[in-house]
């Protein structure tokens, strides 16, 4: 055979095939061993991360969960130095929450706080881990390291913290475990944040419900019951609390005749600020109105008190009238509010006169006083702009024209039925659209049979 050394056993075809078969078997055995080792490593990584996940889940607080991770990481990865930071967005600093293998003196911990760039983190980019990050001298002294590994902790696009560990021998198993631990830390921090948000939201909802109850307690328990008259009211806040309010203030004139102060008002805001300003305005109107017969004088004095006491840019529009059931007289003053509608017994509708400025805008504001006499069958509608401004899905307002149409169709009915007709018509108009503004109505109607 060509190239064969004398005395050497020739490589026959059979022997070549036999050696090839042995080589194939050896390759398969090596591949199986490597696959087994890889599977073993994957199983080890999965088991390690499962232990971390279970340990974190069993802790009642985030602090205890982070402490457990800080203790497990050195054991699972074979390192000594671990630092878990949490990001403080307000201070724009990372603050250490848990450390292992570092100087735990007070001065050392204070020096561990860091800006984002000091740990190689970009605030507006979800960066990848830094495997050979060069620490600034200040941090290097505390860590006792020149370089380290850093995993930024992100969740839902928000930076939550970083995991910092000492350099490790670059094995896929260790790096996989560290990456998994970083992921578990992100989940733990995010879950804690969500839990805080839920708790805060629930507390705010409870406080808002309490605020709504308190605000509703400021409104009259019932409308005045006066022979020969019907009085009905409606109040709905767009949010849990609002700025609309109405009131009926029992008054006594010098002649001893029955009088009522009738108020409808709208604070130029919504939510909690409006509710607080509403409470102030309502209290002042009651306090001032009970000792005065003139609506204009009442609004003038309330305006002075609001400007003297309130430290806010809020103001309130108001209609305040003094109603004398015995005579049908209704004297009133308007402070920047929607003019009430006088509905005659024959269905004729006239808006009342009066504009003037809202309360709480300027000092020394003057308010004009007007009066009407309600005859049998007449009705008076006082309302806030939540009635006319209610919009549907097409952004179309309910408007004054629809208000008048409903009044013409229902003016002969009882006061409560007039209010119900208006509310039902608004509800049908807006459909499923959420109310944007508070809505309040008061109807005072003289019975047709009254003399």
C-alpha positions in Angstrom: 0.0 0.0 0.0 1.3 3.4 -1.0 2.9 5.3 2.0 2.8 2.3 4.3 5.9 1.8 6.5 7.4 -1.7 6.2 6.1 -4.0 9.0 3.1 -1.7 9.8 -0.3 -3.3 9.8 -2.1 -2.0 6.7 -5.3 0.2 7.1 -7.7 -1.9 5.4 -11.1 -0.7 4.4 -12.6 -2.7 7.3 -10.3 -1.1 9.9 -11.0 2.4 8.6 -14.7 1.8 9.0 -14.2 0.4 12.4 -12.1 3.4 13.6 -14.7 5.8 12.1 -17.4 4.1 14.0 -15.5 4.3 17.2 -14.9 8.0 16.5 -18.6 8.6 15.9 -19.5 6.9 19.2 -16.9 8.9 21.1 -18.3 12.1 19.6 -21.8 11.2 20.6 -20.6 10.4 24.1 -18.8 13.7 24.4 -21.8 15.5 23.0 -24.1 13.7 25.4 -21.8 14.6 28.3 -21.7 18.2 27.3 -25.5 18.3 26.9 -25.9 16.7 30.3 -23.6 19.2 31.8 -25.4 22.1 30.2 -28.7 20.7 31.4 -27.3 20.3 34.8 -26.2 24.0 34.8 -29.6 25.1 33.5 -31.3 23.1 36.2 -28.9 24.6 38.8 -29.7 28.1 37.6 -33.4 27.5 37.6 -33.3 26.0 41.1 -31.2 28.9 42.3 -33.6 31.5 40.9 -36.6 29.6 42.2 -35.1 29.8 45.6 -34.6 33.5 45.3 -38.2 34.1 44.0 -39.7 32.0 46.8 -37.5 33.7 49.4 -38.6 37.2 48.2 -42.3 36.2 47.9 -42.3 35.0 51.5 -41.1 38.3 53.0 -43.8 40.6 54.3 -42.0 43.8 53.3 -39.7 45.0 50.5 -36.9 45.7 53.0 -36.9 42.1 54.2 -37.1 40.9 50.6 -34.1 42.9 49.6 -32.2 41.7 52.7 -32.9 38.1 51.8 -31.7 38.6 48.2 -28.5 40.3 49.5 -27.8 37.2 51.7 -28.6 34.6 49.1 -26.6 36.2 46.2 -23.1 35.6 47.7 -24.0 31.9 48.5 -25.4 31.3 45.0 -22.8 33.0 43.0 -19.7 32.7 45.2 -19.0 36.4 45.8 -18.7 38.6 48.9 -19.6 42.1 47.9 -23.2 43.0 47.0 -25.1 46.3 47.1 -28.7 46.8 46.2 -29.6 50.4 45.4 -33.1 52.0 45.1 -33.6 55.1 42.9 -35.0 58.2 44.4 -36.5 60.2 41.5 -37.1 63.3 43.6 -33.5 63.5 44.9 -32.1 62.1 41.6 -29.9 59.8 43.6 -29.4 56.1 44.2 -29.6 55.2 47.9 -28.2 51.9 49.3 -31.0 49.6 50.7 -28.9 46.5 51.4 -25.2 45.8 51.4 -23.1 42.7 52.0 -19.3 42.5 52.4 -18.9 46.3 52.6 -18.0 48.7 55.4 -21.3 49.2 57.2 -20.2 52.3 59.2 -22.4 55.3 59.0 -19.9 57.3 57.1 -19.4 54.4 54.6 -23.1 54.1 54.0 -23.5 57.9 53.5 -20.7 57.8 50.9 -22.5 54.9 49.0 -25.2 57.2 47.7 -24.6 57.9 44.1 -25.8 59.9 41.1 -26.9 58.0 38.0 -23.8 58.7 36.0 -21.6 57.5 38.8 -23.0 54.0 38.3 -23.2 54.2 34.6 -27.0 54.4 34.4 -28.8 56.5 31.7 -32.0 57.9 33.1 -33.9 57.9 29.8 -32.5 54.7 28.3 -33.1 51.1 29.5 -29.4 50.2 29.4 -27.9 46.7 29.5 -25.7 45.4 32.4 -22.2 46.8 32.7 -19.8 43.9 33.2 -16.6 45.9 33.7 -17.7 49.3 35.0 -15.0 51.6 36.3 -16.1 53.0 39.6 -15.4 56.6 40.5 -12.7 57.0 43.1 -15.1 58.0 45.8 -17.1 54.8 45.4 -14.1 52.6 44.7 -12.7 53.5 48.1 -15.9 52.4 49.9 -16.4 49.3 47.8 -12.7 48.4 47.9 -13.0 47.7 44.1 -11.9 49.4 41.0 -14.4 47.7 38.7 -17.7 46.0 39.3 -20.7 44.5 37.6 -23.9 46.6 37.5 -27.4 45.6 36.5 -29.9 48.5 36.1 -33.3 47.6 37.6 -36.2 48.7 35.3 -39.9 48.0 35.3 -42.6 49.5 33.0 -40.0 51.9 31.6 -39.2 53.3 35.1 -35.8 53.1 36.8 -36.2 51.5 40.2 -32.6 50.8 41.2 -29.4 48.9 40.5 -27.6 45.7 41.6 -23.9 46.1 42.1 -21.6 43.1 42.7 -17.9 42.5 42.6 -16.4 41.0 39.4 -16.9 37.3 39.0 -15.3 34.7 36.9 -17.0 34.9 33.6 -19.1 31.7 33.6 -22.5 31.5 32.0 -24.0 29.9 35.0 -23.0 32.8 37.4 -24.0 35.5 35.0 -27.3 33.8 34.4 -28.0 33.6 38.1 -27.0 37.3 38.6 -29.3 38.4 35.6 -32.1 36.4 37.1 -31.6 37.9 40.6 -31.6 41.4 39.0 -34.9 40.5 37.4 -36.3 39.3 40.7 -35.2 42.5 42.3 -37.0 44.6 39.6 -40.2 42.6 40.2 -40.0 42.9 44.0 -39.5 46.7 43.8 -42.2 47.1 41.2 -44.7 45.0 43.2 -43.9 47.1 46.3 -44.5 50.3 44.3 -47.8 49.0 42.9 -48.8 47.9 46.5 -48.1 51.4 47.7 -50.0 53.0 44.8 -53.0 50.7 45.5 -52.9 51.5 49.2 -52.6 55.2 48.5 -55.5 55.1 46.0 -57.7 53.2 48.4 -56.9 55.7 51.2 -57.7 58.6 48.9 -60.9 57.0 47.9 -61.9 56.5 51.5 -61.0 60.1 52.3 -62.9 61.3 49.2 -66.0 59.3 50.2 -65.7 60.9 53.7 -65.3 64.3 52.1 -68.4 63.7 50.0 -70.4 62.7 53.1 -69.2 65.8 54.9 -70.0 68.0 51.9 -73.4 66.5 51.5 -74.0 67.2 55.2 -73.6 70.9 54.4 -76.6 70.7 52.1 -80.1 71.0 53.4 -81.7 67.8 54.8 -84.9 68.7 53.1 -86.5 71.5 51.1 -88.8 74.0 52.9 -92.4 72.9 53.3 -94.6 75.9 52.9 -98.4 75.7 52.3 -99.3 76.8 48.8 -95.8 76.2 47.5 -93.6 73.4 46.2 -89.8 73.4 46.5 -87.5 70.8 45.1 -83.7 70.5 44.7 -81.1 68.4 42.8 -77.4 68.2 43.5 -74.8 66.0 41.7 -71.0 66.4 41.9 -69.0 65.5 38.8 -66.3 64.0 41.0 -66.7 62.6 44.5 -66.7 66.2 45.8 -67.5 69.4 44.0 -68.0 73.1 44.1 -71.8 73.5 43.6 -74.1 74.1 46.5 -77.5 75.3 47.4 -79.1 76.3 50.7 -82.3 77.4 52.3 -81.8 79.8 55.2 -84.7 80.5 57.5 -85.0 84.3 58.1 -87.2 86.5 60.2 -87.9 90.0 59.2 -88.9 92.9 61.5 -92.6 92.2 60.8 -92.3 88.6 61.8 -93.3 87.2 58.4 -91.9 84.0 57.1 -88.8 84.5 54.8 -86.3 82.2 53.3 -82.8 82.9 52.0 -82.4 80.9 48.8 -78.9 80.2 47.6 -77.4 78.5 44.6 -73.7 78.8 43.9 -70.8 77.4 41.9 -67.1 77.6 42.8 -64.9 78.1 39.8 -63.0 74.8 40.2 -63.6 71.1 40.8 -62.7 68.4 43.3 -61.2 69.0 46.8 -60.2 72.7 46.3 -63.7 73.6 45.2 -65.2 71.6 48.0 -63.2 73.5 50.6 -64.0 76.8 49.1 -67.6 75.8 48.9 -67.6 75.1 52.7 -66.2 78.5 53.3 -68.6 80.3 51.0 -71.6 78.5 52.4 -70.7 79.2 56.0 -70.2 82.9 55.3 -73.5 83.2 53.3 -75.4 81.6 56.2 -73.7 83.7 58.9 -74.1 87.0 57.0 -77.6 86.3 55.5 -79.3 85.4 58.7 -78.9 88.9 60.0 -79.7 90.8 56.8 -82.9 91.1 54.7 -81.2 92.7 51.6 -79.7 90.2 49.2 -77.4 92.8 47.7 -76.1 93.8 51.2 -75.5 90.1 52.0 -73.4 89.5 48.9 -71.4 92.7 49.4 -70.5 91.6 53.0 -69.7 88.0 52.0 -67.5 89.2 49.2 -65.5 91.4 51.7 -65.1 88.4 54.1 -63.9 86.0 51.4 -61.3 88.4 50.2 -60.2 89.1 53.7 -59.9 85.4 54.8 -59.2 83.4 51.7 -55.6 83.0 50.3 -56.5 81.6 47.0 -57.4 82.5 43.4 -60.7 80.7 43.6 -64.0 82.6 43.3 -67.7 81.7 43.5 -70.7 82.7 41.4 -73.9 82.9 43.3 -77.6 83.8 43.2 -79.0 84.8 46.6 -82.6 85.6 47.0 -85.0 86.4 49.8 -88.3 84.6 49.3 -91.5 85.7 51.1 -94.0 82.9 50.6 -96.8 85.1 52.0 -96.6 87.7 49.3 -94.8 85.8 46.5 -92.0 88.3 46.5 -88.6 87.2 45.6 -85.8 89.8 46.0 -82.5 88.7 44.7 -78.9 89.7 43.7 -76.7 87.9 41.2 -72.9 87.6 41.5 -71.6 86.4 38.1 -74.0 83.4 38.0 -76.4 82.0 35.4 -79.6 84.0 35.6 -82.5 82.1 37.1 -85.5 81.4 34.8 -88.9 82.7 35.7 -91.6 80.4 34.2 -95.0 81.9 34.2 -98.2 79.9 34.6 -98.8 80.2 30.8 -95.4 78.7 30.0 -93.7 82.0 29.2 -90.0 81.9 30.2 -88.0 84.9 31.2 -84.4 85.0 32.5 -84.0 87.3 35.5 -81.9 90.4 35.3 -78.6 90.9 37.1 -74.9 90.2 36.4 -72.3 91.8 38.6 -69.0 90.1 39.6 -68.5 86.7 41.3 -67.6 86.7 45.0 -63.9 86.7 45.7 -62.7 88.6 42.7 -62.3 92.3 43.7 -62.8 94.3 46.8 -65.7 96.8 47.1 -67.7 95.0 44.4 -71.3 96.4 44.2 -74.3 94.1 43.7 -77.6 95.3 42.3 -80.9 94.1 43.8 -84.0 93.2 41.9 -87.3 91.6 42.8 -90.2 89.7 41.2 -93.5 88.5 42.4 -94.4 84.9 41.7 -98.1 84.4 40.9 -100.1 81.2 41.2 -98.8 78.6 38.8 -95.4 80.4 38.4 -92.2 78.6 38.9 -88.6 79.7 39.4 -85.6 77.6 38.3 -82.2 78.3 39.8 -79.4 76.2 38.3 -75.6 75.9 37.8 -73.9 75.7 34.4 -73.5 72.0 34.8 -77.1 71.9 33.4 -76.6 73.8 30.3 -73.0 72.8 29.6 -73.6 69.0 29.8 -72.2 67.5 26.6 -72.8 64.3 24.7 -70.4 62.1 22.7 -70.5 64.6 19.8 -69.4 67.4 22.2 -72.8 69.1 21.8 -74.0 71.0 24.8 -77.4 70.5 26.3 -77.9 74.2 26.0 -80.5 76.8 27.1 -82.8 76.0 24.3 -83.3 72.4 25.5 -83.8 73.7 29.1 -86.6 76.0 28.0 -88.2 73.2 25.9 -88.3 70.9 28.9 -89.7 73.7 31.1 -92.5 74.5 28.6 -93.5 70.8 28.5 -93.4 70.3 32.3 -94.1 73.8 33.8 -97.7 72.7 34.8 -96.4 69.8 36.8 -95.2 69.7 40.4 -91.8 71.1 41.3 -90.3 67.6 41.8 -91.5 66.5 38.4 -90.0 69.6 36.7 -86.6 68.7 38.3 -87.0 65.0 37.3 -87.8 66.0 33.7 -84.7 68.2 33.5 -82.4 65.6 35.0 -83.8 62.8 32.8 -83.5 65.0 29.6 -79.9 65.8 30.5 -79.1 62.1 31.2 -80.6 61.1 27.8 -78.6 63.8 26.1 -75.2 62.9 27.5 -75.7 59.1 27.3 -72.6 57.3 28.6 -70.4 60.4 28.6 -69.0 61.1 32.1 -70.2 64.3 33.7 -67.6 67.1 33.3 -69.1 69.6 35.7 -71.3 69.6 38.8 -75.0 70.1 38.3 -77.4 71.6 40.8 -81.0 72.8 40.4 -83.6 74.4 42.7 -87.2 74.8 41.6 -89.6 77.0 43.7 -93.2 76.9 42.4 -96.4 78.5 43.6 -99.3 76.2 43.5 -102.0 77.1 41.0 -104.6 77.0 43.7 -102.8 79.5 45.9 -104.3 82.9 46.5 
